[in-house]
Amino acid sequence: MSFSVEDLRVIVRIDGEDVSRADDNGGPDPWHVLVPVNRFVATREATTATIACCPSCGPGCFAITACIRREGDAVHWEWGRLRGGAWAGERRTALFDAAAYDAEVARIGAERSWETAERRAGRILLTGLALPPGVEGVRVRAYRPGELEVWFEEPARYQIFVSVPWEEDRPDESAAQARALLAGPPEQWPATWLSNQWGLDDPPAYAGPSWQRVEL
């Protein structure tokens, strides 16, 4: 695995074959596979990681997914296009020596050259952050000068946006302050929200009285 620094993509090669950019695809953005957890880590329970996607739109448009599972001294990959929980079309498999695989996954997980200041802050902020059940961290962005927007989702139901103070030249400190805020009760977050579900007009159950609905 390697990074293409120019456009911030993870490139997966298996036995020298570039499987990320085959068929005019592109590698995934590091954010999608390394934050808030390294999705290449192999456990006895099957996990998934995007290894190729639409070069323009990302995995939301088209994606090749690897299902990853540890099997004794080996790591088993099965990859292809997933639609829901079923494979669509051709899929391939590979076995890796577990020790060598773990070393490579640890190496890429420790690689930080892809991080901008806001991505670094986002990684520090979201990794291991306790959230309400069903809520996931999506991304962060420097929204306005001095302000970082943290985007959460309750998939298929809500999008939630929390604005926190931001100093670009102090990403670690900014992330620590934001993390302390988000570790508190969600009802106290300075949050806005919108519904992803038609007819769902009530705010999330964990919203506080200061939460404001985004009017589209």
Rosetta blueprint (number, residue, H / E / L):
1 M L
2 S E
3 F E
4 S E
5 V L
6 E L
7 D L
8 L L
9 R E
10 V E
11 I E
12 V L
13 R E
14 I E
15 D L
16 G L
17 E E
18 D E
19 V L
20 S L
21 R L
22 A H
23 D H
24 D H
25 N L
26 G E
27 G L
28 P L
29 D L
30 P H
31 W H
32 H H
33 V H
34 L H
35 V L
36 P L
37 V L
38 N L
39 R L
40 F L
41 V L
42 A L
43 T L
44 R L
45 E L
46 A L
47 T E
48 T E
49 A E
50 T E
51 I E
52 A E
53 C E
54 C E
55 P L
56 S L
57 C L
58 G E
59 P E
60 G E
61 C E
62 F E
63 A E
64 I E
65 T E
66 A E
67 C E
68 I E
69 R E
70 R E
71 E E
72 G L
73 D L
74 A E
75 V E
76 H E
77 W E
78 E E
79 W E
80 G E
81 R E
82 L E
83 R E
84 G L
85 G L
86 A E
87 W E
88 A E
89 G E
90 E E
91 R E
92 R E
93 T E
94 A E
95 L E
96 F E
97 D E
98 A H
99 A H
100 A H
101 Y H
102 D H
103 A H
104 E H
105 V H
106 A H
107 R H
108 I H
109 G H
110 A H
111 E L
112 R L
113 S L
114 W L
115 E L
116 T L
117 A H
118 E H
119 R H
120 R H
121 A H
122 G H
123 R H
124 I H
125 L H
126 L H
127 T L
128 G L
129 L L
130 A L
131 L L
132 P L
133 P L
134 G L
135 V L
136 E E
137 G E
138 V E
139 R E
140 V E
141 R E
142 A E
143 Y E
144 R E
145 P L
146 G L
147 E E
148 L E
149 E E
150 V E
151 W E
152 F E
153 E E
154 E E
155 P L
156 A L
157 R L
158 Y E
159 Q E
160 I E
161 F E
162 V E
163 S E
164 V E
165 P E
166 W L
167 E L
168 E L
169 D L
170 R L
171 P H
172 D H
173 E H
174 S H
175 A H
176 A H
177 Q H
178 A H
179 R H
180 A H
181 L H
182 L H
183 A L
184 G L
185 P L
186 P H
187 E H
188 Q H
189 W L
190 P L
191 A E
192 T E
193 W E
194 L E
195 S E
196 N L
197 Q L
198 W L
199 G L
200 L L
201 D L
202 D L
203 P L
204 P L
205 A L
206 Y L
207 A L
208 G L
209 P L
210 S L
211 W L
212 Q E
213 R E
214 V L
215 E L
216 L L
